[in-house]
Amino acid sequence: MVAIIMGSDSDLPVMQKAADILTELKVPFEMTIVSAHRTPDRMFQFARTAYDRGLRVIIAGAGGAAHLPGMVAAITPLPVIGVPVKSSNSIDGWDSILSILQMPEGVPVATVALNAARNAGILAAQMLATHDADLFQRIADFKKGLESKVLDKAEQLFGK
């Protein structure tokens, strides 16, 4: 139901975090490399066929010029979540952030923080949960777990 794509295998350590949280939430996904610059035909084919292949949300991570999320969003009507990746040729990650964030009107890309693929996975699951009561409950339980961790830490550290 979710695709996780990245422009290069060097993005995998970041993008794996999206796969990990989707696995934890029991959300089916596929993962592959689709480079906007080096494999444009593959990118077009991927984006054009995504819905017919059962995908409902696409998480696209890219560094540097980071055109992948925006180009995929230009081709498919599915929601695209962009993950800016701080790559070796990046300018502190700002080039990736701005490339993904500054989309023209009519071609939105939901953009998470730099290297925040885990949040992209959570957001994709939340999008799907609007029509899936079981997934909605798993996300609610996950969020309750986050709350419990904070309360436990407060108790351990400060007694309140």
C-alpha positions in Angstrom: 0.0 0.0 0.0 3.0 2.3 0.5 6.0 2.7 -1.7 9.3 3.9 -0.3 11.5 5.1 -3.1 14.9 6.8 -3.0 17.2 8.4 -5.5 20.3 6.3 -4.6 21.3 3.4 -2.4 23.2 5.9 -0.3 19.8 7.1 0.9 19.0 3.6 2.3 20.2 4.1 5.8 17.8 7.1 6.2 14.9 5.5 4.3 15.1 2.2 6.1 13.6 4.0 9.1 10.3 4.4 7.1 10.3 0.7 6.4 11.0 -0.1 10.0 8.0 1.9 11.4 5.7 0.6 8.6 6.7 -2.9 9.5 6.0 -2.2 13.2 2.6 -0.8 12.3 1.9 -3.8 10.0 1.5 -1.6 6.9 2.5 -3.4 3.6 5.1 -1.6 1.6 7.6 -1.9 -1.2 11.0 -0.3 -1.5 13.2 0.5 -4.4 15.6 3.0 -6.1 14.1 5.4 -8.6 16.4 8.2 -9.7 14.8 11.3 -11.2 18.0 12.2 -12.9 19.6 8.9 -13.8 16.4 6.8 -14.5 13.7 9.2 -15.6 11.9 6.6 -17.7 11.8 4.3 -14.7 10.5 7.2 -12.5 7.7 8.0 -15.0 6.7 4.3 -15.3 6.7 3.9 -11.5 4.6 7.0 -10.9 2.1 6.3 -13.7 1.5 2.7 -12.6 1.6 3.2 -8.8 -2.2 3.3 -8.2 -3.0 0.4 -10.5 -0.4 -1.7 -8.6 -2.2 -1.0 -5.3 -0.1 1.8 -3.9 -1.9 4.5 -2.0 0.9 6.7 -0.6 4.5 7.2 -1.9 7.4 8.2 0.4 10.2 9.6 -1.7 13.6 10.4 -0.3 16.3 12.3 -2.1 19.3 14.4 -1.4 21.1 17.2 -3.1 18.8 18.7 -5.9 16.1 16.3 -4.6 13.8 16.3 -7.6 12.4 12.8 -7.0 9.5 13.7 -4.7 8.3 16.6 -6.7 8.6 14.9 -10.1 6.7 11.8 -8.8 4.0 14.2 -7.4 3.8 15.8 -10.8 3.0 12.5 -12.4 0.7 10.7 -10.0 -2.4 11.9 -8.2 -1.4 9.8 -5.1 -0.1 11.7 -2.0 3.7 12.0 -1.9 5.6 12.5 1.2 9.1 13.9 0.7 12.1 13.1 2.8 15.0 15.5 2.4 18.2 13.5 2.8 21.5 15.1 3.8 23.8 13.6 1.2 27.5 13.8 0.8 27.2 16.6 -1.8 24.5 18.4 0.2 24.7 22.0 1.5 23.9 21.0 5.1 20.7 19.5 3.8 19.1 22.8 3.0 19.2 22.2 -0.7 17.2 19.0 -0.3 14.8 20.6 2.1 14.0 23.5 -0.1 13.9 21.4 -3.3 11.2 19.3 -1.8 9.4 21.9 0.2 9.1 24.7 -2.4 6.6 23.0 -4.8 4.5 25.0 -7.2 0.7 25.4 -6.6 -1.2 22.3 -7.6 1.7 19.9 -7.1 1.9 19.4 -3.3 4.5 17.3 -1.5 4.1 16.7 2.2 7.6 17.3 3.5 9.1 16.0 6.7 12.2 17.2 8.5 15.7 16.4 7.2 16.4 12.6 7.4 13.0 12.1 9.1 12.0 9.0 7.2 10.4 7.5 10.4 8.0 10.4 10.5 7.2 9.9 6.8 6.3 6.3 7.6 4.1 7.4 10.4 2.4 10.0 8.3 1.8 7.5 5.5 0.2 5.1 8.0 -2.0 7.9 9.3 -3.2 8.7 5.8 -4.1 5.1 5.2 -5.7 4.8 8.7 -8.5 7.3 7.7 -10.1 4.3 6.0 -8.8 1.4 8.1 -10.1 1.1 11.7 -7.6 -1.6 12.6 -4.6 0.5 11.4 -6.2 3.5 13.2 -6.1 1.6 16.4 -2.5 0.5 15.9 -1.5 4.1 15.4 -3.4 5.2 18.4 -1.7 2.5 20.5 1.7 3.6 19.1 1.0 7.2 20.1 -0.1 6.1 23.5 3.2 4.3 23.8 5.0 7.6 23.0 3.1 9.3 25.8 3.9 6.5 28.2 7.6 6.7 27.5 7.7 10.5 28.2 5.7 10.1 31.4 8.0 7.2 32.5 11.1 9.4 31.9 9.6 12.3 33.8 8.9 10.1 36.7 12.3 8.5 36.6 14.2 11.8 36.3 12.1 14.2 38.3 9.6 12.1 40.3 6.6 13.7 38.6 
